Protein backbone atom coordinates (compact mmCIF):
# COMPACT_ATOMS: atom_id res chain seq x y z
CA UNK A 1 0.00 0.00 0.00
CA UNK A 2 1.85 3.06 -1.23
CA UNK A 3 -0.39 5.49 0.63
CA UNK A 4 0.87 4.16 3.95
CA UNK A 5 4.11 6.02 3.32
CA UNK A 6 2.42 9.41 3.38
CA UNK A 7 0.27 8.89 6.44
CA UNK A 8 0.74 8.28 10.13
CA UNK A 9 1.18 4.51 10.33
CA UNK A 10 -0.49 4.40 13.75
CA UNK A 11 -3.72 5.48 12.06
CA UNK A 12 -3.81 2.19 10.14
CA UNK A 13 -3.12 0.08 13.22
CA UNK A 14 -6.02 -2.30 13.89
CA UNK A 15 -6.29 -0.84 17.42
CA UNK A 16 -6.68 2.71 16.13
CA UNK A 17 -10.19 4.15 16.49
CA UNK A 18 -9.67 5.58 12.97
CA UNK A 19 -8.54 2.35 11.32
CA UNK A 20 -11.80 1.51 9.54
CA UNK A 21 -12.47 5.07 8.43
CA UNK A 22 -8.92 5.59 7.14
CA UNK A 23 -8.80 2.19 5.44
CA UNK A 24 -11.89 3.14 3.43
CA UNK A 25 -11.08 6.79 2.80
CA UNK A 26 -7.29 6.85 2.22
CA UNK A 27 -7.32 4.82 -1.03
CA UNK A 28 -10.07 7.05 -2.44
CA UNK A 29 -8.20 10.24 -1.58
CA UNK A 30 -4.91 8.90 -2.98
CA UNK A 31 -6.68 7.86 -6.20
CA UNK A 32 -8.20 11.33 -6.53
CA UNK A 33 -4.83 13.00 -5.94
CA UNK A 34 -3.08 10.76 -8.46
CA UNK A 35 -5.85 10.95 -11.06
CA UNK A 36 -7.14 14.47 -10.56
CA UNK A 37 -8.88 16.70 -13.03
CA UNK A 38 -8.06 16.34 -16.69
CA UNK A 39 -5.30 18.79 -17.58
CA UNK A 40 -7.19 19.72 -20.75
CA UNK A 41 -10.23 20.71 -18.68
CA UNK A 42 -8.05 22.87 -16.43
CA UNK A 43 -6.24 24.39 -19.40
CA UNK A 44 -9.53 25.21 -21.13
CA UNK A 45 -10.82 26.91 -17.98
CA UNK A 46 -7.65 29.00 -17.75
CA UNK A 47 -7.91 29.97 -21.42
CA UNK A 48 -11.59 30.87 -21.01
CA UNK A 49 -10.74 33.11 -18.06
CA UNK A 50 -7.88 34.80 -19.92
CA UNK A 51 -10.08 35.46 -22.95
CA UNK A 52 -13.04 36.76 -20.92
CA UNK A 53 -13.00 40.53 -20.34
CA UNK A 54 -15.12 40.10 -17.21
CA UNK A 55 -13.73 36.87 -15.83
CA UNK A 56 -14.97 35.42 -12.53
CA UNK A 57 -12.75 35.61 -9.46
CA UNK A 58 -13.28 31.87 -9.01
CA UNK A 59 -14.27 28.97 -11.18
CA UNK A 60 -15.18 25.37 -10.49
CA UNK A 61 -13.45 22.56 -12.34
CA UNK A 62 -14.21 18.87 -12.13
CA UNK A 63 -17.26 16.72 -11.57
CA UNK A 64 -16.85 16.35 -7.82
CA UNK A 65 -16.38 20.06 -7.20
CA UNK A 66 -19.35 20.88 -9.42
CA UNK A 67 -21.40 18.41 -7.39
CA UNK A 68 -20.21 19.06 -3.84
CA UNK A 69 -19.83 22.85 -3.79
CA UNK A 70 -23.50 23.61 -4.57
CA UNK A 71 -24.56 20.75 -2.32
CA UNK A 72 -22.58 22.28 0.54
CA UNK A 73 -24.35 25.59 0.08
CA UNK A 74 -27.82 24.03 -0.03
CA UNK A 75 -27.69 21.41 2.72
CA UNK A 76 -27.42 21.62 6.47
CA UNK A 77 -24.14 20.50 8.02
CA UNK A 78 -25.71 17.19 9.03
CA UNK A 79 -27.19 16.47 5.60
CA UNK A 80 -23.99 17.41 3.81
CA UNK A 81 -21.93 15.16 6.08
CA UNK A 82 -24.39 12.31 5.50
CA UNK A 83 -24.11 12.74 1.72
CA UNK A 84 -20.31 12.80 1.85
CA UNK A 85 -20.28 9.67 4.01
CA UNK A 86 -22.61 7.94 1.52
CA UNK A 87 -20.52 9.06 -1.45
CA UNK A 88 -17.27 7.80 0.07
CA UNK A 89 -18.91 4.70 1.53
CA UNK A 90 -17.92 5.59 5.09
Secondary structure, DSSP 8 states (H G I E B T S, - for coil): -GGGGGS-HHHHSTTSTTHHHHHHHHHHHHHHHHT-S-HHHHHHHHHHHHH-TT--S----SHHHHHHHHHHHHS-HHHHHHHHHHHTT-
